[in-house]
């Protein structure tokens, strides 16, 4: 008889716990402030000369490339890159160049890549709010600031035929 009462009691207890849980909301502005503070310390500690734009993205143009192409949402970019956490751990490093649709990139890349042209190279130190926010993605923990070195090999423009 006692066995039959334990399961319903456990279910009621679990439901009570779940209903008491408060939903945590993501505060982008508060997180950006934490991110920028962390990146500032990283840059000073490693003597990196990067520029912060109005969005909070840090960049260091290593080679501007050549041309005057404006990236549009349906364009493709062919890139070679290495992505790291600020502790130096490599989280993404494709062995071959990758072709990506510009509109599908994380916000930090979309803001950073227009700073260079094809043939150029840029280092982007991206606040978590412009990357994967409070989600874990692969080897990247939630709320991680990222350090990418990107070579922009080619820009592919969408060709519309009539």
C-alpha positions in Angstrom: 0.0 0.0 0.0 2.9 2.4 0.9 4.5 1.6 -2.5 1.4 2.8 -4.3 1.5 6.2 -2.4 5.1 6.9 -3.1 4.9 7.4 -6.8 2.0 9.9 -6.7 3.7 11.8 -3.9 6.9 12.1 -5.9 5.0 13.3 -8.9 3.2 16.0 -6.9 6.5 17.1 -5.3 8.2 17.3 -8.8 5.3 19.3 -10.2 5.4 21.7 -7.3 9.1 22.3 -7.8 8.7 22.9 -11.5 5.9 25.4 -11.0 8.0 27.3 -8.5 10.9 27.7 -10.9 11.3 31.3 -12.0 11.9 31.9 -15.7 15.2 33.7 -16.2 15.2 36.4 -18.8 18.2 37.3 -20.8 19.3 40.9 -20.3 21.3 41.8 -23.4 22.5 45.2 -22.1 23.7 43.8 -18.8 25.5 40.9 -20.5 27.1 43.3 -23.0 28.6 45.3 -20.2 30.0 42.1 -18.6 31.3 41.1 -22.0 33.0 44.4 -22.8 34.7 44.5 -19.3 36.0 40.9 -19.8 37.3 41.7 -23.3 38.9 44.9 -22.2 40.8 42.9 -19.5 41.8 40.3 -22.2 43.1 42.9 -24.5 45.2 44.6 -21.9 46.6 41.4 -20.5 47.6 40.2 -24.0 48.7 43.7 -25.2 46.3 43.5 -28.2 45.5 46.8 -30.0 41.9 46.4 -31.1 39.3 49.0 -31.8 35.8 48.9 -30.3 32.9 50.1 -32.4 29.6 51.5 -31.2 28.0 48.1 -31.0 30.7 46.7 -28.6 32.5 44.6 -31.2 36.3 44.8 -31.1 38.3 44.4 -34.3 41.9 44.5 -35.4 42.4 44.8 -39.2 45.5 42.7 -40.1 45.1 43.3 -43.8 42.4 45.4 -45.4 42.3 43.5 -48.7 41.4 45.2 -52.0 38.3 46.5 -53.6 35.1 48.3 -52.6 32.5 45.6 -52.4 29.5 46.0 -50.1 28.2 42.8 -48.6 24.5 42.1 -49.1 22.4 39.6 -47.2 22.4 36.9 -50.0 26.1 37.2 -50.8 28.4 34.4 -49.9 31.8 34.7 -48.3 34.6 32.2 -48.6 36.7 32.3 -45.5 39.5 30.5 -43.6 39.4 31.1 -39.9 40.2 30.0 -36.4 37.8 30.6 -33.5 39.0 30.6 -29.9 37.6 31.3 -26.4 39.4 34.1 -24.6 41.4 31.5 -22.6 43.0 30.4 -25.9 41.0 27.2 -26.4 40.4 26.6 -30.1 36.7 25.9 -30.6 36.5 26.0 -34.4 39.2 25.6 -37.0 38.2 24.2 -40.4 41.0 22.6 -42.3 39.7 23.9 -45.7 38.1 27.3 -46.6 34.4 27.5 -46.0 31.7 29.2 -48.1 29.0 30.8 -45.9 25.9 32.9 -46.7 26.5 36.4 -45.2 22.9 36.6 -43.7 23.5 33.4 -41.8 26.5 34.6 -39.9 26.6 35.4 -36.3 26.1 39.2 -35.6 29.8 39.7 -34.7 30.9 38.4 -38.1 28.2 40.4 -40.0 29.4 43.6 -38.3 33.1 42.8 -38.7 33.5 41.4 -42.2 32.4 44.6 -43.9 35.5 46.3 -42.4 37.7 44.4 -44.9 37.6 43.3 -48.5 38.4 40.1 -50.3 42.1 39.2 -49.7 41.9 40.8 -46.3 42.3 39.5 -42.8 40.7 40.6 -39.5 40.7 39.7 -35.9 37.3 40.0 -34.2 36.9 39.8 -30.5 33.1 39.2 -30.3 31.0 39.8 -27.2 28.8 36.8 -26.4 25.7 38.9 -27.2 26.9 39.1 -30.8 27.7 35.4 -30.9 25.7 32.6 -29.3 24.3 34.5 -26.3 23.3 32.3 -23.4 23.3 29.1 -25.4 25.9 26.4 -25.5 26.9 25.6 -29.1 29.3 22.7 -29.6 32.5 23.4 -27.7 31.4 27.0 -27.0 29.9 27.5 -23.5 27.0 29.8 -22.9 27.9 33.6 -22.6 31.3 33.1 -24.2 33.2 35.9 -25.8 35.0 34.7 -28.9 38.3 35.6 -30.6 38.2 34.9 -34.4 41.0 35.5 -36.9 39.3 35.5 -40.3 40.8 35.6 -43.8 38.2 36.8 -46.3 39.2 34.9 -49.4 36.3 35.6 -51.7 33.0 37.5 -51.8 30.3 35.9 -54.1 27.6 38.2 -55.3 24.1 36.8 -56.0 23.5 36.9 -59.8 19.8 37.4 -60.7 18.9 36.5 -64.3 15.8 37.7 -66.0 
